Amino acid sequence: MGQSATPLANTTKMSTKELLPRPISFPAWQNTLLCATSGRFSSTKFGRIEKNDYLRAKFVQEIMINRLLIRIKTVQLVYAYMQGSLNQMNSDEEMAQSIEASYKLYNYLLALVVKLTDYRRQQIENARKKFMPTREEQFPNVRFVNSQIAKCIVEKSGVMDYVAEHELMSDFDTELYRNLLEQIEKLPAYQEFMTQRETPSLEQEKELWKDIFAEVITRNDMLDATLEERCLYWNDDLTTVTQFVVRSIKQMDPSAESIKLAQMFERNEDQTFARDLFHITMEHAHEYLLLVDQQAWNWHIDRMPMMDKVIMVCALAEIRNFPDIALNISMNEYIELAKIYCAPDSPRFVNGIVDKIVKGWKQEGLIFK
C-alpha cells in the first residue's frame, strides 16, 4: 500500500471481475485489519499513525461510536475483505465485536486514570510507613493523587463497575502502573503541575491529563503489550479512542450530579448506519470500482494502492445511498481518512476521482445533494 498509483499511458481497461478479489476462507483476518497502515506507525505527539493531525484535533461529537469511528471500522472491514481475509458472512459479527471493543477500551482508559492515582497514593502511604521516612516522604505532594477527574470517574459514572463486570483490568497490573507513573513524572507538564505556587485549577488538571494521554498513554510499550494481550482490536483503536477519552475528561464537571460519558451507540440511527454502510459498500463494490476504473483512464487500477480503492468505494457507497448525509460531510471525511491511511498524494487523487463520479451522478439525476 505504501506507494500511490503511477500514471500510465495506453492503459487497458479491466473487467469488473478483475477489479475486486473474491473472498476466500476465513482465516485470522484481524492480522490484516490494518495492514494498510503497516509501517506507518510512529511515536508522534498524539498516537502512532503518521499524519494524524486530523484525529488529533477532531473531537467532532460527544458520543463514543460516532460516524467518524463507524467509517474507520467500515474502511478496515472492506480492506480486510478485499485482501481476502474476511468472509462477508461474518462481517456483522466482526463489526459488532470491533465496536464493542472500542467501547471497552474507552472505559478501560478512563479507569486507568483512577488506577494510576490510586497506585500513586499507595506508593505515598508505603513510603510514609518506612522505619525512617524522609521529610519528603512524611509530607508528600498529593496534588496528583487528589485528582478531581479521578474522583468524578469513581463517584459520578459507572466506569469502574463496567470495567469490573467485564474484567478489563487485572490485579497484577501494578508493574504497568509503576511504569506509566515513571514516565508521567518525567513530563514537564506534570512537574509544573506539581510545583506551581497556586493550587492547580480543574482546567489545569484536565490539560495535564490531555498531555499524559498524548505523551505517555499512547506511547508506552508496556501498555501496548497489555492492550494487545487483552484484546486484539485495542492497539489499532488506541489513537482514535484516546480522542474520545480526552474529550470526555474535558467536559467533566465535579459539581454536576453525574457526568455524561459516551455510550456505545447514542442513537439508533448510528447502529443502523454502521450495519448498512458495510453491506451497501460490498453490494456495490464491483460497480463502484468499475466507475473508478473508467474515470482513472490513464491509471492501471491493479496498481492503485488497495487502501485508495477501499476509501473511494466506501465514499461512493455513502454518497450514493445515504441521501440524508450532506455531500460535503462525506467527501471531507473520506479525504481526511486518505490523509491518515494513504500516501501523501492519495487524498488529491481520491478527491478527483470521486468528484468526477459524483458530478456524473448529479447529471444523470441519481443524487440530489
C-alpha positions as CSV (number, residue, x, y, z in Angstrom):
1,M,0.0,0.0,0.0
2,G,3.0,2.3,0.5
3,Q,3.2,3.8,-3.0
4,S,0.4,5.8,-4.7
5,A,-0.5,4.9,-8.2
6,T,1.8,5.9,-11.0
7,P,0.1,7.2,-14.2
8,L,0.5,5.0,-17.2
9,A,-0.3,5.7,-20.8
10,N,-2.3,3.4,-23.1
11,T,-3.9,1.6,-20.2
12,T,-6.1,-1.4,-21.0
13,K,-9.3,-1.3,-19.1
14,M,-10.1,-4.2,-16.9
15,S,-13.3,-6.2,-16.5
16,T,-15.4,-5.8,-13.3
17,K,-14.4,-9.2,-12.1
18,E,-10.8,-8.3,-12.2
19,L,-11.2,-5.3,-10.0
20,L,-12.1,-6.9,-6.7
21,P,-10.7,-10.2,-5.4
22,R,-13.4,-12.6,-4.3
23,P,-13.5,-13.7,-0.6
24,I,-11.6,-16.8,0.4
25,S,-11.9,-18.9,3.5
26,F,-12.0,-17.1,6.8
27,P,-8.5,-17.1,8.5
28,A,-7.4,-14.8,11.3
29,W,-8.5,-11.7,9.3
30,Q,-7.7,-9.5,12.2
31,N,-4.0,-9.7,11.3
32,T,-4.7,-7.8,8.1
33,L,-7.3,-5.5,9.6
34,L,-4.9,-2.5,9.5
35,C,-2.3,-3.8,7.0
36,A,-2.9,-0.6,5.1
37,T,-1.1,1.2,7.9
38,S,1.8,-1.3,8.1
39,G,5.0,0.7,8.5
40,R,3.1,3.9,9.1
41,F,3.0,3.8,12.9
42,S,5.3,6.2,14.7
43,S,5.6,7.9,18.1
44,T,4.0,11.1,17.0
45,K,2.8,13.5,19.7
46,F,-0.7,12.0,19.8
47,G,-0.7,8.4,18.8
48,R,1.0,6.2,16.3
49,I,-0.4,7.0,12.9
50,E,1.7,9.4,10.9
51,K,-0.2,12.4,9.6
52,N,-2.8,12.0,12.2
53,D,-3.4,15.7,12.8
54,Y,-7.0,15.2,11.8
55,L,-7.7,12.6,14.5
56,R,-5.6,14.6,17.0
57,A,-7.8,17.6,16.7
58,K,-11.2,16.3,15.6
59,F,-13.4,15.9,18.6
60,V,-16.5,16.1,16.4
61,Q,-19.2,14.8,18.7
62,E,-19.7,13.9,22.4
63,I,-20.7,10.4,21.7
64,M,-18.4,7.4,21.6
65,I,-19.2,5.5,18.4
66,N,-19.9,8.4,16.1
67,R,-19.9,8.5,12.4
68,L,-16.1,9.0,12.2
69,L,-15.3,5.8,14.0
70,I,-18.0,3.9,12.1
71,R,-16.4,5.0,8.8
72,I,-13.0,3.9,10.1
73,K,-14.4,0.5,11.1
74,T,-16.1,0.1,7.7
75,V,-12.9,1.0,5.8
76,Q,-11.0,-1.6,7.9
77,L,-13.5,-4.3,7.2
78,V,-13.7,-3.6,3.5
79,Y,-9.9,-3.6,3.3
80,A,-9.8,-7.0,5.0
81,Y,-12.4,-8.3,2.6
82,M,-10.6,-7.0,-0.5
83,Q,-7.4,-8.7,0.8
84,G,-9.3,-11.9,1.0
85,S,-9.1,-12.1,4.8
86,L,-12.7,-11.6,5.7
87,N,-15.7,-13.6,4.7
88,Q,-18.7,-11.2,4.2
89,M,-21.0,-13.7,6.1
90,N,-19.0,-12.9,9.3
91,S,-19.0,-9.1,8.8
92,D,-21.9,-8.2,11.1
93,E,-20.3,-10.1,13.9
94,E,-16.9,-8.6,13.3
95,M,-18.3,-5.1,13.1
96,A,-20.2,-5.6,16.3
97,Q,-17.2,-7.0,18.1
98,S,-14.9,-4.3,16.8
99,I,-17.3,-1.5,18.0
100,E,-17.8,-3.2,21.4
101,A,-14.1,-3.5,21.8
102,S,-13.7,0.3,21.2
103,Y,-16.3,1.0,23.9
104,K,-14.5,-1.3,26.3
105,L,-11.2,0.4,25.5
106,Y,-12.9,3.8,26.2
107,N,-13.9,2.6,29.7
108,Y,-10.5,1.0,30.3
109,L,-8.7,4.2,29.6
110,L,-11.0,6.2,31.8
111,A,-10.5,3.6,34.6
112,L,-6.7,3.9,34.1
113,V,-6.9,7.5,35.4
114,V,-8.3,6.1,38.6
115,K,-5.9,3.2,38.8
116,L,-2.9,5.5,38.3
117,T,-3.9,7.9,41.1
118,D,-4.8,5.0,43.4
119,Y,-1.4,3.3,42.8
120,R,0.5,6.6,43.4
121,R,-1.5,7.1,46.7
122,Q,-0.5,3.6,47.7
123,Q,3.2,4.4,47.0
124,I,2.9,7.5,49.2
125,E,1.4,5.6,52.0
126,N,4.0,2.8,51.8
127,A,6.8,5.5,51.9
128,R,5.2,7.1,55.0
129,K,5.3,3.8,56.8
130,K,9.0,3.3,56.4
131,F,11.1,3.0,59.5
132,M,12.8,6.3,58.8
133,P,10.9,8.2,56.2
134,T,12.4,11.3,54.7
135,R,10.9,14.7,55.2
136,E,9.5,14.5,51.6
137,E,8.0,11.1,52.4
138,Q,6.5,12.4,55.6
139,F,5.0,15.4,53.9
140,P,4.4,14.3,50.3
141,N,2.9,16.4,47.4
142,V,-0.6,15.0,46.9
143,R,-1.8,17.1,44.1
144,F,-1.8,14.3,41.6
145,V,-3.5,11.8,43.9
146,N,-6.2,14.3,44.9
147,S,-7.4,14.3,41.3
148,Q,-10.8,15.8,40.8
149,I,-11.0,13.9,37.5
150,A,-10.4,10.5,39.1
151,K,-13.0,11.4,41.8
152,C,-15.5,12.3,39.1
153,I,-15.0,9.0,37.3
154,V,-15.4,7.0,40.6
155,E,-18.3,8.8,42.1
156,K,-20.3,10.1,39.1
157,S,-20.1,7.4,36.5
158,G,-20.4,3.7,36.2
159,V,-17.0,3.2,34.6
160,M,-15.4,1.2,37.4
161,D,-18.4,-1.1,37.7
162,Y,-18.3,-1.6,33.9
163,V,-14.6,-2.4,34.0
164,A,-15.1,-4.9,36.9
165,E,-18.1,-6.5,35.3
166,H,-16.2,-7.1,32.0
167,E,-12.9,-8.0,33.8
168,L,-11.0,-5.5,31.7
169,M,-8.3,-4.9,34.4
170,S,-6.1,-7.3,36.4
171,D,-4.9,-7.2,40.0
172,F,-1.5,-8.0,38.5
173,D,-1.2,-4.7,36.6
174,T,0.8,-2.9,39.3
175,E,4.0,-3.1,37.3
176,L,2.2,-1.4,34.4
177,Y,1.0,1.4,36.7
178,R,4.5,1.9,38.1
179,N,6.0,2.0,34.6
180,L,3.4,4.6,33.4
181,L,3.9,6.7,36.5
182,E,7.6,6.8,36.0
183,Q,7.0,8.3,32.5
184,I,4.4,10.7,33.8
185,E,6.7,12.1,36.4
186,K,9.2,13.0,33.7
187,L,6.7,15.1,31.8
188,P,7.4,18.9,32.0
189,A,3.6,19.4,32.3
190,Y,3.5,17.1,35.3
191,Q,6.4,18.8,37.0
192,E,4.9,22.2,36.5
193,F,1.5,21.0,37.8
194,M,3.1,19.6,41.0
195,T,5.4,22.6,41.8
196,Q,3.4,25.7,40.7
197,R,2.7,28.1,43.6
198,E,-1.1,28.2,43.3
199,T,-3.2,25.1,43.7
200,P,-3.9,23.9,40.2
201,S,-7.4,24.5,38.8
202,L,-9.7,21.9,37.4
203,E,-8.9,23.2,33.9
204,Q,-5.2,22.8,34.6
205,E,-5.7,19.2,35.7
206,K,-7.7,18.5,32.5
207,E,-4.8,19.9,30.5
208,L,-2.4,17.7,32.4
209,W,-4.4,14.5,31.6
210,K,-4.5,15.6,28.0
211,D,-0.7,15.7,28.0
212,I,-0.5,12.4,29.8
213,F,-2.6,10.6,27.2
214,A,-0.7,12.3,24.4
215,E,2.8,11.7,25.7
216,V,2.6,8.6,27.8
217,I,-0.6,6.5,27.3
218,T,-0.3,6.4,23.5
219,R,3.5,5.8,23.6
220,N,4.1,3.3,26.3
221,D,5.5,-0.1,25.2
222,M,4.3,-2.0,28.3
223,L,0.8,-0.6,27.8
224,D,0.9,-1.6,24.2
225,A,1.7,-5.2,25.2
226,T,-1.0,-5.2,27.8
227,L,-3.6,-3.9,25.3
228,E,-2.6,-6.5,22.7
229,E,-2.9,-9.3,25.3
230,R,-6.4,-8.1,26.5
231,C,-8.0,-7.5,23.1
232,L,-6.8,-7.9,19.5
233,Y,-8.6,-4.7,18.4
234,W,-7.3,-2.4,21.1
235,N,-3.9,-1.4,19.8
236,D,-5.4,-0.4,16.4
237,D,-8.1,1.7,18.2
238,L,-5.9,3.4,20.8
239,T,-5.3,6.6,18.8
240,T,-8.9,7.1,18.0
241,V,-10.4,6.1,21.3
242,T,-8.0,8.3,23.2
243,Q,-9.5,11.3,21.5
244,F,-12.9,10.5,22.9
245,V,-11.4,9.9,26.4
246,V,-9.7,13.3,26.4
247,R,-13.0,14.8,25.1
248,S,-14.9,13.2,28.0
249,I,-12.4,14.4,30.6
250,K,-12.6,17.9,29.1
251,Q,-16.3,18.0,29.7
252,M,-16.3,16.7,33.3
253,D,-17.9,18.9,35.9
254,P,-17.3,17.8,39.6
255,S,-20.3,20.0,40.7
256,A,-22.7,18.1,38.4
257,E,-24.8,15.3,39.9
258,S,-23.4,12.9,37.3
259,I,-21.1,13.1,34.3
260,K,-22.2,12.3,30.8
261,L,-20.0,9.7,29.3
262,A,-20.2,8.2,25.8
263,Q,-22.5,5.4,25.0
264,M,-21.7,2.6,22.6
265,F,-24.5,4.0,20.4
266,E,-26.1,7.3,21.2
267,R,-28.8,6.9,18.6
268,N,-30.4,4.0,16.8
269,E,-29.5,5.6,13.5
270,D,-25.8,5.1,14.3
271,Q,-26.2,1.4,14.8
272,T,-28.2,1.2,11.5
273,F,-25.6,3.3,9.7
274,A,-22.8,1.0,10.9
275,R,-24.5,-2.1,9.7
276,D,-25.8,-0.7,6.4
277,L,-22.7,1.1,5.3
278,F,-20.6,-2.0,5.1
279,H,-23.2,-4.2,3.4
280,I,-24.1,-1.5,0.8
281,T,-20.4,-0.9,0.1
282,M,-19.8,-4.6,-0.5
283,E,-23.0,-5.0,-2.6
284,H,-21.9,-2.2,-5.0
285,A,-18.1,-2.6,-4.7
286,H,-17.7,-4.1,-8.2
287,E,-19.9,-1.4,-9.7
288,Y,-18.1,1.5,-8.0
289,L,-14.6,0.1,-8.8
290,L,-15.6,-0.1,-12.4
291,L,-16.6,3.6,-12.3
292,V,-13.2,4.4,-10.7
293,D,-11.5,2.5,-13.5
294,Q,-13.4,4.4,-16.1
295,Q,-12.5,7.8,-14.6
296,A,-8.9,6.9,-14.0
297,W,-8.3,6.3,-17.7
298,N,-4.5,6.6,-17.5
299,W,-4.0,4.6,-14.4
300,H,-3.8,0.8,-14.0
301,I,-6.4,0.0,-11.3
302,D,-4.5,-3.1,-10.3
303,R,-1.5,-0.8,-9.5
304,M,-3.6,1.6,-7.4
305,P,-2.9,1.1,-3.7
306,M,-5.6,-1.1,-2.1
307,M,-6.5,1.5,0.5
308,D,-7.0,4.2,-2.1
309,K,-9.6,1.9,-3.8
310,V,-11.2,1.0,-0.5
311,I,-11.7,4.6,0.6
312,M,-13.1,5.6,-2.8
313,V,-15.6,2.6,-2.8
314,C,-16.7,3.5,0.8
315,A,-17.1,7.1,-0.1
316,L,-19.1,6.4,-3.2
317,A,-21.4,4.0,-1.3
318,E,-22.2,6.6,1.3
319,I,-22.7,9.4,-1.1
320,R,-24.9,7.4,-3.4
321,N,-27.0,5.5,-0.8
322,F,-27.4,7.8,2.2
323,P,-29.3,10.9,1.0
324,D,-29.6,12.4,4.5
325,I,-25.8,12.8,4.8
326,A,-24.6,16.1,3.2
327,L,-22.2,15.6,0.3
328,N,-19.5,17.8,1.7
329,I,-19.5,15.8,5.0
330,S,-19.0,12.5,3.2
331,M,-16.3,13.9,0.9
332,N,-14.4,15.6,3.7
333,E,-14.5,12.6,6.0
334,Y,-13.1,10.2,3.4
335,I,-10.5,12.6,2.1
336,E,-9.3,13.0,5.7
337,L,-9.1,9.2,6.1
338,A,-7.0,9.2,2.9
339,K,-4.6,11.6,4.6
340,I,-4.3,9.3,7.5
341,Y,-4.0,5.9,5.8
342,C,-2.7,6.6,2.3
343,A,0.4,8.1,0.6
344,P,0.8,11.9,0.5
345,D,-0.7,12.4,-2.9
346,S,-3.6,10.0,-2.5
347,P,-6.1,12.5,-1.0
348,R,-6.0,14.6,-4.1
349,F,-6.3,11.5,-6.3
350,V,-9.2,10.2,-4.3
351,N,-10.9,13.6,-4.3
352,G,-10.5,14.0,-8.0
353,I,-11.9,10.6,-8.9
354,V,-14.8,10.6,-6.5
355,D,-15.7,14.2,-7.5
356,K,-15.9,13.2,-11.2
357,I,-18.2,10.2,-10.5
358,V,-20.4,12.3,-8.2
359,K,-20.8,15.0,-10.9
360,G,-21.8,12.3,-13.3
361,W,-24.4,11.0,-10.9
362,K,-25.8,14.5,-10.5
363,Q,-26.1,15.0,-14.2
364,E,-28.0,11.7,-14.5
365,G,-30.3,12.6,-11.7
366,L,-29.1,9.8,-9.5
367,I,-28.4,12.0,-6.5
368,F,-29.8,15.3,-5.4
369,K,-27.4,16.8,-2.9
